[in-house]
Amino acid sequence: MDRIYLDHAATTPVRPEVLETLCATLEEVSGNPSSQHAWGREARMRLEEARERLAAVIGANRREVYFTSGGTVSDNLAVLGRWRAARRHPGAGTAVAYSAVEHKAVIGAAEAAGREGAELVMLGVDGAGRVQPESLEEALAARPAVVSVMWGNNEVGTLQPVEALAARCREAGVVFHSDAVQALGKVPVRVDRVPVDMLTISAHKIGGPKGIGALYIRSGVEVEPLVYGGGQERGMHPGTENVAGAVAFALAAELAEREREAEAARLAALRDRLQQLLLERVPGLIVNGGEADRLPHILNVSLENADQEAMLVSLDLEGVAVSSGSACQSGTVEPSHVLTAMGRGSPTEASIRFSIGRTTTAEEIEAAAERFARVASRVRTS
């Protein structure tokens, strides 16, 4: 039985050309970018070239791009770092606002700010997971130091009206951050066209290596670092830089952007085919967020009267790798915070996220639908 990987939203296979560049850079560049000798200067040159290439992909100035170790670090730096910087100024914003469907990295950073005295304001969403304009207005009334709304949701794929939300925050003089980890390479992500002040991106979601990400910070936005020590990344994220990772990230981003339009159309067609097949073969199946504009690679479905853990284990045994919209804590499965915010999810409901990618084929989609239907009929209790 062939195994089928449909968990690309969790991580993607490293592209062969990216892996080749990563290995070559590791072999060729042995110096520390902070060193003044020839080895160090070579490393610094490669790092800054990668920064400039990555900045070009998102329409930023290279000095506005800071390399980090991944999306989680970038989200924490954007949310908690921005709030800590703002609280030093009398009269500055004292709240942190974020949507109810944010990645746990954003929610966790906001909660950390809350423990330090920040007022937390959660922006509500509709049944498709979209932030409502009135929720933003209520948040702005609290004078937030930062508003964080993700570009595209990592569980159900819902695209947020980021351009309108960012423009409203700009008008109100409030810093706006967006986690675009899932969106990069799937939809247009340009900071020179959408007035975001901070943007989180990560390499391993677009065929790059794990352990390297970046945070765009618009010139003039004050953010306090979360880590102290050296002056690397202009003091924003100290520590010896991952030069090979940065070079590989830049290449992965360039390739993803170059192929984006055609690949997004292909992914959307595969997603829609999978959705059609599942609806035809599995009675009572619910598509979460299907009425909204979605990222092309994510399909989230729910099945009543089915045990979530049993579904995941059975699908794995059938050779299908997917993810759950729930978190397992202390041996109990709790509904996803995203689905709960959307008015969905229950203890008797199994929610499964399919996420497709560059290596997914039409044949795999057909086989995955057949295996899912077989598992669903076996696992359902009634």
Secondary structure, 3 states (H helix, E strand, C coil): CCCEECECCCCCCCCHHHHHHHHHHHHHCCCCCCCCCHHHHHHHHHHHHHHHHHHHHHCCCHHHEEEECCHHHHHHHHHHHHHHHHCCCCCCCCEEEEECCCCHHHHHHHHHHHHCCCEEEEECECCCCCECHHHHHHHHHCCEEEEECCCECCCCCEECCHHHHHHHHHHHCCEEEEECCCCECCECCCCCCCCCCEEEEECCCCCCCCCCEEEEECCCCCCCCCCCCCCHHHHCCCCCCCHHHHHHHHHHHHHHHHHHHHHHHHHHHHHHHHHHHHHHHCCCCEECCCCCCECCCEEEEEEECCCHHHHHHHHHHCCEECEECCEEECCEEECCHHHHHCCCCCCCEEEEEEECCCCCCHHHHHHHHHHHHHHHHHHCCC
